[in-house]
Amino acid sequence: MTDQYGPGPIGSPTLVSGLELQSDRVIPRRQVIAWASWDWGSAAFNAVVTTFVFTVYLTSTKGFGGVDFVSPWLGFALGIAGALVAVTAPITGQKADGAGRRKFWLAIETGIVVLCVAGLYFVEPSQQFLWLGLVLLGIGTLFYEIAAVNYNAMLVQVSTTKTIGRVSGLGWASGYFGGIILLLILYFGFIHPDVGLFGVTSANGQSVRVSMLLAAIWFAVFAVPVLLAVPEYRAPAAVARSKVSVFGAYRRLGSDIAALWRESRHTVFFLLASAVFRDGLTGVFTFGGVLAAGTFGFSAGEVIIFAIAANVVAGLSTVVVGTLDDRIGPKPVIVAALIGLIISGLAVLVLHGGGQTVFWIFGLLLSMFVGPAQSASRTFLTRIAPAGREGEVFGLYATTGRAATFLAPTLWGIFIVIFGAQYWGILGIILVLVVGLALIIPVTAPPHARALERPRN
């Protein structure tokens, strides 16, 4: 089978990355900023809806049925959404590549997410509205993940071999800082005070429900710049792919994966390794707040303050390490970050008796390593992605990531059950990170990607 890079087979010396097609282009700064603006706006979904506000509202408000009743259903809803992402993400990315309509589909998918978030306003604290909330959350998660496939694929359009690490780092950092600003606005404007802005109170869940409206507006506004400033993707004639049906896309996907395994196994191995360690990274943030409250005695307000501090640290470290990514390549950054995470996690476990000071120190260290690992993972994949097939590859990236999402939460629970204390759950997350580190160490970038890591003069 021939590849879309050029005349040779996959993995041949004629392999061409999408970044190489950009190597001599000067990217306008406004396009880079506009691209990163989507990450800034997406914090409305990541930080507000799925992490700190809406899911907490569902599980902690007695009107919905209580934590023991709602939590499993929340897991089922997100699990179904994740399964659908795993099935559809590679195909949607592939078809967007072939049609040259990444930006068009990013607009449609983002719009659906915005509507789902706005619809959460109608979820009143009553069990009859729980199912509306779960359905909207599931649909929003599905389309957010698919939108992220096209958004990540656009990284190659706004970066070059010399700037990809910094640009990717800017995007991740924008997401962290966007979350900080929005959480501060919502916390002090609606959730924390007895009577918030516009006379909003907590009665009937209004403080959280109005926050969902603001979150929807936030995402919509900050998603617009990338749609206006970044040109629509057009596949070069040499790499353009013919349009196919949905079933044809699945057949093509199967043959491409088989060819990828035969001729470019480094990419397959990286997708496997990143699926594991990214689940560990997710576990650090997912269970960080739970651990802070349950083991270290943080109040709800202190958890939010810690979350804001953690996002600041993660954002700053991602910006700084992004320049290092451009100089030494993404793999050393990933390896160093995983080692830092493992050491910091072990410190939290061993020193848990030291109280909140221990968690503040080593919890923030954990945050410092998470962002660079996430950003460098994205740049590694961009460096090895075939020209004109970035969407398809990032679709596989989303799929493999979803396939491993059960690891961290499952091991977290198992270790707590075995040892009888919440802090032992940390060991489960550390184990996932250790396995991810072991899998990434033998992965080597292909020759063309190693050349891209040496910026041209």
Helices and strands as residue ranges (DSSP letters): H 18-21, H 29-43, I 44-52, H 54-60, G 62-64, H 67-99, H 102-119, G 120-122, H 127-153, G 154-157, H 164-186, I 187-191, G 197-199, G 203-205, H 206-229, H 246-263, H 265-294, H 300-328, H 330-350, G 352-354, H 356-384, H 390-403, H 407-419, G 422-424, H 425-440, H 447-452
